[in-house]
Amino acid sequence: MAVSNNVIGAINFVAVLLSIPIIGAGIWLATEQNNSCVKILQWPIIILGVLILAVALAGFVGGFCRIPWLLIFYLVAMLVLIILLASLVVFIYMVTVRGSGHLEPSRAYLEYNLDDFSGWLRRRVRSSYKWERIKNCLSSTSTCAQLNQSYTMALDFFNAHLTPLQSGCCKPPTQCGYTFETPTYWVAPINNAADMDCLKWNNDQAELCYGCNSCKAGLLESLRTDWRRADIVLLITLIALVSVYLMGCCSFRNAKTEELFRKYQQGYT
């Protein structure tokens, strides 16, 4: 029985280690500039990772200290957390499956359309109250200012591979026909009616296109990219966690079988 309990404890220690990538994915999202302005996904991931860590520690202690009720708690609680993690993995995939950029003539960077993204993501940025807070956060960063330091010639800028935020927030949409002066200063639109964003562009460096739908779309594309990366980490961790959990269940069952067999032998003798 002692050997079986030690095996259970060792297996649960692996579960403790598997909580680290989950917590790490949440912390990584929290440190990313675009996610820090939105704050949607990072805290649920971090909290779930911490709960998995706590439950795995309980199973680790229960295995090595031979505390049956703690092991039972571990098996039940970890099953619930695995289901929650699996649900989160599926949810992230579903809300990020839509969305991508499209090319414009003579441009290396992509343009982004808000309608290309899932309805759930669009609702996160459509509220004027929510977007005002996000907008203030984005405009306080150096995302757009860096472009002025990197590009002075129009051709260099047009051939640049901008980030979704830079493409959506720091310049007017290409279809508006603005004339390049600097990456964040454009004049003489050819077609103001091509898109509502054409009317929202402002050369004020605190405004730019932060009020545009293209900026919202650029933000969602940035979120989508980061979330899909985090989702891959969570999926791999989920598969490993399920494997460890099943091994733990088998070890716990074997330990109980050994204990019953030992009691049977003692009663027989």
N, C-alpha and C positions, 0 to 999 in steps of 0.2 A: 504493500500500500504506500510506503514511504517513497519508493521509486516512482510509482505512478503519480503521486502528488508533486514530486520534483519535476517530472516531465510536464505536468499541467502548468506549474509555475514558470518553467522555461518557455513554454509555448505562449503564455500570457505576457512574458517579458518581450517577446517578439511583437505582440500586439501593442505594447507600450511604445516600441520603436516606430511602429507604423502610424502612430498618431502624429509623429513629428512632421512628415510631409504634408499632412492635412493642415496643421497649424501654420507650417511654413508657407503653404499656398495662400492662406488667408492674410498672413503678414505681408507677403509679396504684393498682393492686390492692394493692400492698404497703403503701401509705399509708392505705388504707381500714381503718377500725377493725375491722370484722368479719373481713376477710381477714387482718389482721395477727395475729389470734388463732388462725387456722386454718393458714395458710401451706401451701396446696396448689398453687395454679396460678401464682402470681406468678413464682417462680423458673424454672420451665420456659419461661415466655414471655420472661423477661429473657435467659436463656441462649441461647435460639433467636435472639432479636434480635441479641445480640452476635455469634453465629456468622455470621449473615447479613451483619452489618456487616463482619466480618473477611474473609469470602469476597468480598464486593463490592469491598472495598479492594484485594484481590489482583487482581481483574479490572480494576479501574481502573488499577493500576500496570502490569499486563500489557499493557493496551491502549496506554497512552501511551509505555511504555518498549519496546514491541515484543518482548515475551517470550512466545513461543508456548506453552511448557509451562505458564506461569502462567495463560494464558487457558483452556487445556484443563482445568486444575485448577478454575478458576472455573466452567466450564460443567458439569462433573461434580458438584462439591460443591454448587453452587447448585440443581441439579436435586434432589439429595437433601434439601436444606433446604426447598425448595418443597413436596416431598412430605410432609415432617414438619409443615410449617406447615398444609398442607391437612388432614392427619390431625388436628391439634390443633383446627382450626376445626370439623371434623365432630364430634369427641369432645365439645367444649364444648356444641355444639348438642344432641347426644344426651342428655347428662346433665342439661341444663337445660330440656328440652322439657316436663317434668312439674313441677307445683307451682304453687300459687296459694292465695290466701286465700279465706275465706268469711265472709259477713256474719252477724251475730247481731242479733236484734231490738233496736231502740232504741240501736244502736251505729254510729258512723261508721267506727271502725277495724275492721280485718279480724282474724279468728282463723286460726291455721295448724295443719294436721294433718301430723304426720311421715310418715304413710303416703302422702301425696299426692306425695312426691318420689321421684326415681329411686333404685333400690337402691344404686347406686354412691355417691350422695351420702349416703344414710342410713348406709351402713357407715362413713363418715368420722366420724360422731358417736355411733355406738351403743356403741363400746368404752368401758367405764367409765374405763380409764386415759387414753384420748385426751380424753374429755369432761371429766375432772377438770382437766386442763391448760387446756382451752378455757374451762371454767367459771371458773377462777381469773382468767384473762385478762379475760373479759367483766365479772366482778363488780368488777374493779379500775378500770373505766371510769366515767364520769359519765353513762352512758346513762339509768339509772333515776333518779338524783338530780336530773337536769334536769327531770323531770316534776313533782316536788314544787315546784319554783320556778315552773313555768308554769301549773299547774292547782290550784286550791283548792276549786272547786265541782264536785260530781259531774256536773252537766249539761254543764259545759264540758268535762270530761274525756271523757264519753261521746260528745261531738260532735267530739272531736279526731281528727285523722288521724295515728295513731301509726305509727312505723316498725315493720317486722316484729320487730325485736329488742325494742322497747319493749312491743309487744303480747304477745309470747311469753314474755318474761323478767321483766318488771317488775310484772305483775299476775296474779291467778289467772284461769283460763279463765272466760268469762262464764257458761257452763252450770252452773258450780258454785254460783252464786247468792250469792257473798260480798257483803257490804254495804260500800260505799265510805266510807272515812274520809279517806284521802289517796290519791294515785295509787299509793303503794307500801305502804299499810297498809289491810287489809281484814279485816272481822270477820263472825262469825255465818253460816257457810255453810248454805245451804238443803239442798243435796244433795251430801254428801261422796262419794257413790258414783257420781256422774255420770261421773267420769273419774279415773283414777289420779293425774292432776296435781292434783286437788282435795286429795289427802292430802299432796302434796309441797310445797304452798304454805307459806311461812314468812314471818312479818312481820319477822323479823331482816333488816335491810337488806343484810347480806352474803350472805343466802341467797335470799330472795324466791322466784322460780320458776326459778332458774338450774338446778335439778335436774330440771325438768319436760321432758316431750317437746315441749310447746308452745314452749319456749325453743330446743330443738334445731331445731324446724321454722322458727321465726322466723329463726334464724341461717342455715339453708339457703335460705330465701327471699331474705335479704339477699345471700348469695353468688350465688344464681341470677340476681338482678337485675344485680349488678355483672359477673358473668361474661358475661351476654348482651350487655351494653354493650361489654365488651372484645372479644367475639367479632365484633361488627359492625366494629370497627376492624380486627381481624385479617383478616376476609373482604375488606374493601375493599383493604387492603394486599396481600393475596394476589393479588387480581385484577390490581392494578397491577404487582406483582412478576413475575407470569407474563407479562404483556405486555412488560415490559422484558427479561425473559429471552429471549423469542422474538425480539425485535428484536436482542438481542445475538447469538443463534445465527445469524440471517440475516446480520448484519454480519460475523461471523467466517467464515461460509461464503463470502460475497462477497470478503472479503479473501484467503482461500486461493485462490479462483478467479482473482483478479487476479494473485496471486503466481505461480501455475502458468502463466497466460497470458504473464506477463512473461518467465518462464524459457523458455517455448516460443519466444517471439520472439527472445530472445537466442541460443538454440540454432539457430534457423532462419537468423539473419543471420550 
